[in-house]
Amino acid sequence: MKILIQFFLFTIGLSILLGISTLKAVEYWNIPLNEADAINCITYYCFLTCLVFYISYLGFKKGPQQYILYSYASLGIRFLSGLLYILYYTLTHKIHQNAFAIYFLLLFILFIVFEIYNLTTKLRSDSARKEDQNDSYK
């Protein structure tokens, strides 16, 4: 449970940092994007990253075979929910659709890199422990 709380706090902090930096970039490059839409997008990604990590963590606790299944499920959830979010935005907003799509994809890439980095660091420590216990190489 301690790892979940640490990750959720880290995700919220990262979301705030990404939010401030991307909003400053939008202002600097004069991209026609509504600030409320950008904040909604960052909040969406924060919630989605926490949900995906929790699903992956549940698979990690159940074992390596289940972890792979849960990780693919979490990637599918992220992809489909992202498509639904873009569909919702294009149906409800008629202006700044291209700018929002670029902003959304930029955040998608940043959060995916964060998620992959965080999950692989957790897996490396687990595989290192298993190698230390394995005597077949000695």
Number of C-alpha atoms within 10 A of each C-alpha: 6 6 9 13 10 10 17 18 13 13 21 18 13 15 22 16 12 16 18 14 12 18 18 12 12 18 13 9 8 9 14 14 18 14 12 9 13 19 17 11 19 23 16 15 22 19 14 18 23 19 16 20 21 17 18 23 18 15 19 20 10 12 10 12 10 14 18 14 13 22 20 12 16 20 15 13 16 19 13 12 14 18 12 12 15 18 11 11 15 16 10 9 10 8 12 13 16 12 14 21 14 11 18 19 13 13 20 18 11 12 21 16 12 14 16 11 12 13 16 11 10 13 14 11 10 11 11 11 11 11 11 9 9 10 8 6 6 4
